[in-house]
Amino acid sequence: MGKLDVSMLRYLSPEDMRVLTAVEMGMKNHEIVPVSLIASIANLKHGGTHKVVRELSKHRLLAFEKSKMNAGYRLTNKGYDYLALKVLSHRDVLHSVGNQIGVGKESDIYIVAGEGGEQLALKIHRLGRTSFRQLKNKRDLHLKRNTVSWIYLSRLAATKEYAYMKALYERGFPVPKPIDSNRHLVVMELLQAYPLQQIHELSDPAAVFTELMHMILKLANHGLIHGDFNEFNLMLDENDHVTMIDFPQMMSTSHKNAKFYFDRDVACVRDFFFRRFGFESEDLPQFERDVHKECSMDKEISASGFTKKEKEEMEDLEREFQRQVEGEEENEREEEKSESGEEKDNEKEEEKSGRHLEEEGKSGKKLDSGQKFAIDEKIVENVDIHSETEKEDGIVAKVDYINTEVLEELEDLSIANSQFRPFRNEESVKLPSHVTKYAPSASMSRTSVSEEQIKLRVKKNISVQKKMALHRRLMKGEASIVTKQRRELRAEVKCEIDACYAWV
């Protein structure tokens, strides 16, 4: 079924392990770690970080990646395996690695040998496979984070499983004996048993079924629900004793859907026994009737299995993310306030100008025809000026509406004057040569473009300008990266030539 290639592990020097550790530390806040950052973190005594990185990349312990903005290295699964195996070997937990005995959607199982030659089981968590990537819906490892590397998620899953396994083993539950854990690796006891899925005959199905129901109830009485209690996660030995493995979905009985998951675990075992062995039982445990909480293991393990140090790290990450979100929201609010303040100021100025014209028209002073047409000339000039400036900016609707209102009010005034002052009608007044009879109507025929079309055009122009600016920045970044690479290559070639001349 395959073998974990650890042939290079014995040949890695302390400098190699130091560089791998530096890349791991850099990946805490960098998706791609630059070589300069690797060199500063590793801080090798005699230098040579670039050479070590190239050698590790040649053996696929590091992977080189290049984006539009930067270039650097990331840790591969093989390199992460070597870091964890090196620590376990220093602790005298592992001595050799054997063949692969199991594979799943989240992990691989290998046979390993301890320092005394005893056989153990090594579980390597491999989150991120194409067969299982719905971690946000199926697991609670992300918490409130949006994006996390698969390597870090594998580490969290291993830590969680080891914590649950250790707590259950200390309280007498039938689980494998936990040995040690580091990063995404968990070392445990090797069971001499087979998965229940591979068993086709049982001497006493009723006894095994009863044992499984008691196991589900015992977990619930301790405040836990397995969540994935099926034939694939139950091991049966020669004496028909059941051992429980794999705790990816274990949750607290205080969960709002605890009853649903409890009933689902019971239904999984019931359906399998009826389908495989033809056994059916009517006496099934019920969550509300049979569960009597004896202790709170879910609170003791904090319902997730993380250590206090890791919890503090997670809380710090959440606080930083919350601060960033609040800062962005405050900036958006300030921008909206500034925009709304400018719009209100413009509206107030326009209202003041309209009120001034109304006061002049409604004042007790008698408006003669010359004053009326002078006001009309001013309005026409204002309309023409506004129309010219607004055609350049693409915004004309609001000022036009105000001007039309003013014109209508002035027309009403002229009608009222004609009723009370019949000698001031249009026939008795001679118009100047430069003013036409229907001059105010010139403002209504300036454009036929609707307000919505004007707004769409303005938004389109703004979006095009932003895209062009972004494209220019990206092109500039690519050019700088290419120039940097050429400069580094030129320096390396020069060093090689100088070295050749030195040997000659």
HUKAPE-V252592 format. One record per backbone hydrogen bond with DSSP energy under -0.5 kcal/mol. CO is the residue of the C=O (numbers start at 1). NH is the residue of the N-H. E is the energy in kcal/mol with one decimal. If there is no record, write none. Layout:
CO,NH,E ; CO,NH,E
This chain:
2,100,-1.9 ; 3,5,-0.6 ; 4,6,-0.9 ; 6,9,-0.8 ; 6,10,-0.6 ; 8,11,-0.9 ; 8,12,-0.5 ; 9,12,-0.9 ; 13,17,-2.0 ; 14,18,-2.1 ; 15,19,-2.1 ; 16,20,-2.4 ; 17,21,-2.3 ; 18,22,-1.9 ; 19,23,-2.3 ; 20,24,-2.1 ; 21,25,-2.3 ; 22,26,-2.3 ; 23,27,-1.6 ; 25,28,-1.3 ; 26,29,-1.0 ; 26,30,-0.6 ; 32,34,-0.6 ; 33,73,-2.6 ; 34,38,-1.9 ; 35,39,-2.5 ; 36,40,-1.9 ; 37,41,-2.1 ; 38,42,-2.9 ; 39,43,-2.3 ; 44,47,-0.7 ; 48,52,-1.8 ; 49,53,-2.5 ; 50,54,-2.0 ; 51,55,-2.0 ; 52,56,-2.4 ; 53,57,-2.2 ; 54,58,-1.8 ; 55,59,-1.5 ; 56,61,-2.6 ; 56,62,-0.9 ; 57,60,-1.2 ; 61,76,-1.5 ; 63,74,-2.1 ; 65,72,-2.5 ; 70,67,-3.0 ; 72,65,-2.8 ; 73,33,-2.6 ; 74,63,-2.4 ; 76,80,-2.2 ; 77,81,-2.4 ; 78,82,-2.2 ; 79,83,-1.7 ; 80,84,-1.9 ; 81,85,-2.9 ; 82,86,-2.3 ; 83,87,-1.5 ; 84,88,-2.2 ; 85,89,-2.4 ; 86,90,-1.8 ; 87,91,-1.5 ; 88,93,-2.4 ; 88,94,-0.9 ; 89,92,-1.2 ; 92,115,-0.6 ; 96,113,-2.3 ; 98,4,-0.6 ; 99,111,-2.3 ; 102,109,-2.7 ; 106,126,-3.5 ; 107,104,-2.5 ; 108,124,-2.9 ; 109,101,-2.2 ; 109,102,-1.4 ; 110,122,-3.0 ; 111,98,-3.4 ; 112,120,-3.2 ; 113,95,-3.2 ; 113,96,-1.2 ; 114,117,-1.2 ; 118,114,-2.9 ; 119,190,-0.7 ; 120,112,-2.4 ; 121,123,-0.5 ; 121,188,-2.6 ; 122,110,-2.5 ; 122,124,-0.6 ; 123,125,-0.6 ; 123,186,-2.0 ; 124,108,-2.2 ; 126,129,-0.6 ; 129,132,-1.5 ; 132,128,-0.8 ; 133,135,-1.5 ; 134,138,-1.8 ; 135,139,-2.7 ; 142,145,-2.2 ; 149,153,-1.9 ; 150,154,-2.2 ; 151,155,-1.7 ; 152,156,-2.1 ; 153,157,-2.3 ; 154,158,-2.2 ; 155,159,-2.3 ; 156,160,-2.3 ; 157,161,-2.3 ; 158,162,-2.4 ; 159,163,-1.9 ; 160,164,-2.1 ; 161,165,-2.7 ; 162,166,-2.3 ; 163,167,-2.0 ; 164,168,-2.6 ; 165,169,-2.3 ; 166,170,-1.9 ; 167,171,-0.9 ; 168,173,-2.4 ; 169,172,-1.4 ; 173,175,-1.9 ; 174,244,-3.2 ; 176,178,-0.5 ; 177,189,-1.7 ; 180,187,-3.1 ; 182,185,-2.5 ; 184,125,-2.2 ; 185,182,-1.9 ; 186,123,-2.9 ; 187,179,-2.8 ; 187,180,-1.4 ; 188,121,-2.7 ; 189,191,-0.6 ; 191,193,-1.2 ; 194,236,-3.2 ; 195,198,-1.6 ; 196,199,-1.0 ; 204,208,-1.6 ; 205,209,-2.7 ; 206,210,-2.4 ; 207,211,-2.2 ; 208,212,-2.1 ; 209,213,-2.1 ; 210,214,-2.3 ; 211,215,-1.8 ; 212,216,-2.1 ; 213,217,-2.1 ; 214,218,-2.5 ; 215,219,-2.1 ; 216,220,-2.0 ; 217,221,-2.6 ; 218,222,-1.1 ; 219,224,-2.7 ; 220,223,-1.7 ; 221,294,-3.7 ; 221,295,-1.3 ; 222,297,-2.3 ; 222,298,-0.5 ; 223,253,-1.2 ; 225,251,-2.3 ; 228,230,-1.4 ; 230,233,-1.2 ; 231,196,-0.6 ; 231,197,-1.2 ; 231,234,-0.5 ; 233,245,-2.2 ; 234,196,-2.7 ; 235,243,-2.6 ; 236,194,-2.2 ; 237,240,-1.4 ; 241,237,-1.7 ; 243,235,-3.0 ; 244,176,-0.5 ; 251,225,-2.3 ; 252,255,-1.4 ; 255,258,-1.7 ; 257,261,-1.9 ; 258,262,-2.3 ; 259,263,-2.5 ; 260,264,-1.9 ; 261,265,-2.1 ; 262,266,-1.9 ; 263,267,-2.4 ; 264,268,-2.2 ; 265,269,-1.7 ; 266,270,-2.3 ; 267,271,-2.7 ; 268,272,-1.8 ; 269,273,-2.2 ; 270,274,-1.9 ; 271,275,-2.2 ; 272,276,-2.9 ; 273,277,-1.5 ; 273,278,-0.7 ; 273,279,-1.8 ; 282,284,-1.3 ; 286,290,-2.5 ; 286,291,-0.5 ; 287,291,-1.1 ; 290,292,-0.6 ; 295,297,-0.6 ; 296,300,-1.8 ; 297,301,-2.5 ; 298,303,-2.2 ; 301,304,-1.1 ; 301,305,-2.1 ; 307,311,-2.2 ; 308,312,-2.3 ; 309,313,-2.0 ; 310,314,-2.5 ; 311,315,-2.6 ; 312,316,-2.3 ; 313,317,-2.3 ; 314,318,-2.3 ; 315,319,-2.4 ; 316,320,-2.5 ; 317,321,-2.3 ; 318,322,-2.5 ; 319,323,-2.5 ; 320,324,-2.3 ; 321,325,-2.3 ; 322,326,-2.6 ; 323,327,-2.6 ; 324,328,-2.3 ; 325,329,-2.2 ; 326,330,-2.4 ; 327,331,-2.1 ; 328,332,-2.2 ; 329,333,-2.3 ; 330,334,-2.4 ; 331,335,-2.3 ; 332,336,-2.4 ; 333,337,-2.6 ; 334,338,-2.6 ; 335,339,-2.4 ; 336,340,-2.8 ; 337,341,-2.6 ; 338,342,-2.1 ; 339,343,-2.2 ; 340,344,-2.4 ; 341,345,-2.2 ; 342,346,-2.2 ; 343,347,-2.4 ; 344,348,-2.6 ; 345,349,-2.3 ; 346,350,-2.2 ; 347,351,-2.6 ; 348,352,-2.5 ; 349,353,-2.1 ; 350,354,-2.1 ; 351,355,-2.8 ; 352,356,-2.3 ; 353,357,-1.7 ; 354,358,-2.1 ; 355,359,-2.9 ; 356,360,-2.0 ; 357,361,-2.0 ; 358,362,-2.8 ; 359,363,-1.1 ; 366,368,-0.7 ; 368,372,-2.3 ; 369,373,-2.8 ; 370,374,-1.7 ; 371,375,-2.5 ; 372,376,-2.4 ; 373,377,-2.4 ; 374,378,-2.1 ; 375,379,-2.5 ; 376,380,-2.6 ; 377,381,-2.6 ; 378,382,-2.8 ; 379,383,-2.8 ; 380,384,-2.7 ; 381,385,-2.7 ; 382,386,-2.9 ; 383,387,-2.8 ; 384,388,-2.3 ; 385,389,-2.4 ; 386,390,-2.8 ; 387,391,-1.7 ; 388,392,-1.1 ; 389,393,-1.6 ; 390,394,-2.7 ; 390,395,-1.0 ; 396,400,-1.6 ; 397,401,-1.8 ; 398,402,-1.7 ; 399,403,-2.5 ; 400,404,-2.5 ; 401,405,-1.7 ; 402,406,-2.0 ; 403,407,-2.2 ; 404,408,-2.2 ; 405,409,-2.1 ; 406,410,-2.1 ; 407,411,-2.2 ; 408,412,-2.0 ; 409,413,-2.0 ; 410,414,-2.1 ; 411,415,-2.0 ; 412,416,-2.3 ; 413,417,-2.4 ; 414,418,-1.9 ; 415,419,-1.6 ; 416,420,-2.1 ; 417,421,-2.9 ; 421,424,-2.2 ; 422,425,-0.9 ; 425,429,-0.6 ; 429,431,-0.5 ; 432,435,-0.9 ; 436,439,-1.0 ; 438,441,-0.7 ; 439,442,-2.2 ; 440,443,-1.2 ; 441,444,-0.9 ; 441,445,-0.5 ; 442,445,-0.8 ; 443,446,-0.7 ; 450,454,-1.6 ; 451,455,-2.1 ; 452,456,-2.4 ; 453,457,-2.2 ; 454,458,-2.1 ; 455,459,-2.6 ; 456,460,-2.5 ; 457,461,-2.3 ; 458,462,-2.2 ; 459,463,-2.6 ; 460,464,-2.3 ; 461,465,-2.1 ; 462,466,-2.2 ; 463,467,-2.4 ; 464,468,-2.3 ; 465,469,-2.2 ; 466,470,-2.5 ; 467,471,-2.5 ; 468,472,-2.2 ; 469,473,-2.1 ; 470,474,-2.5 ; 471,475,-2.5 ; 472,476,-2.1 ; 473,477,-2.4 ; 474,478,-2.6 ; 475,479,-2.2 ; 476,480,-2.0 ; 477,481,-2.1 ; 478,482,-2.5 ; 479,483,-2.3 ; 480,484,-2.2 ; 481,485,-2.5 ; 482,486,-2.4 ; 483,487,-2.2 ; 484,488,-2.5 ; 485,489,-2.7 ; 486,490,-2.5 ; 487,491,-2.1 ; 488,492,-2.3 ; 489,493,-2.4 ; 490,494,-2.1 ; 491,495,-2.3 ; 492,496,-2.4 ; 493,497,-2.3 ; 494,498,-2.4 ; 495,499,-2.3 ; 496,500,-2.2 ; 497,501,-2.4 ; 498,502,-2.1 ; 499,503,-2.0 ; 500,504,-2.0
